[in-house]
Amino acid sequence: MGIAIPQTSADYDKTRIIERPDGFYWEDKASGDESGPFATLIEAVADMESGAANVGVGETLEEAESEIGIADWIDPETGQPAEESIPHLEDH
């Protein structure tokens, strides 16, 4: 009797981890984009699972923040992004 090996779905298997002399990298198989190097395998996996590679090449910080819904107005008193529900008046 053989041992049944579970199959992975095509939706799950979109990335891979690569070990090189300078550290660990992870690669998006669809685009071929690589992220790394990371000192440990755990750091590479954590970055891969965080979705950090969703920022496109040539995409500005403002474009990436807008895409995920971060406010683009910075409160001058706190230095933090303004809350979406609190209106603000521009100083003219």
N, C-alpha and C positions, 0 to 999 in steps of 0.2 A: 504494500500500500504506500502510495506517495502522499506527500504533504501538499495540501492545496495552498498556492501562493495567491494572495489577493491581488487583483488588478487595480491599477490607478486609473481614474478617469482622465480624459484628455483635458478637461477643465482644470484639474488640480495640478497637473504636471506642466507648469508654464515657466518654471525657473530651475536653475541648477547651481550648485556650489562648486567652485573650482579652487583647488589648493595650489599655490605657487610658492616659490622660495621666499617671496616678500610678504606673504600673507594669504588670506582667504578672500575670494571674490564671489559675487553671485551674478548670474547672467539671466536676463529676460530672453527666453528662447525665441519669442516672436520677433522682437526688434533687434536682438543681438547686443543690446546695451549691457555694459558691465558696471558694477559698483564695487568699490574697494580700493585699496586693500584694507582688510580688517585683521587685527592681531589674533583673534580667536574665531573659531567656527561659530560659537554662540553669538558673537557680535555680528557676524555676517548674516546669520539667520534672523536675528532680531531686526536688523536693518531691512532685510528682504520682506519680513512680515509687516513692517511699518508702512510699506508703500512709498518709501522715499524716492523711488525711481519714477514716480508719476510726474515729476517735474520734467518738462520737456527741455531738450537742448535748445538754448537760445531764449528760453522763457524767462522773463524778468520775475523778480520777487513779487512785485505788485500783481502781475498776471496770475501767478500761482496762488497768492493770497485771495484774490478775487474769485478764483475758481473754487476754492474751498469755503468761501463765505466770510473771510476775515474783513473787518471794517477797514476802510482805507484812510480814515481820518484819525490822526493821533492827538490825544488830549494833551495840550501843552503843559498842563499842571502836573499830570501824573506820568506822561511819557508812554502811556499804554494805549492800545487801540480803543476807540470809543465803542460803547455798547450800541448795538443796532437799534434798540428801542428808545434810546434817549436822543432827542433832537439836539443839534448844536447850531450855533450861529457863527458864521464866519466873521472874523474881524476885517473890516475894510478900511 
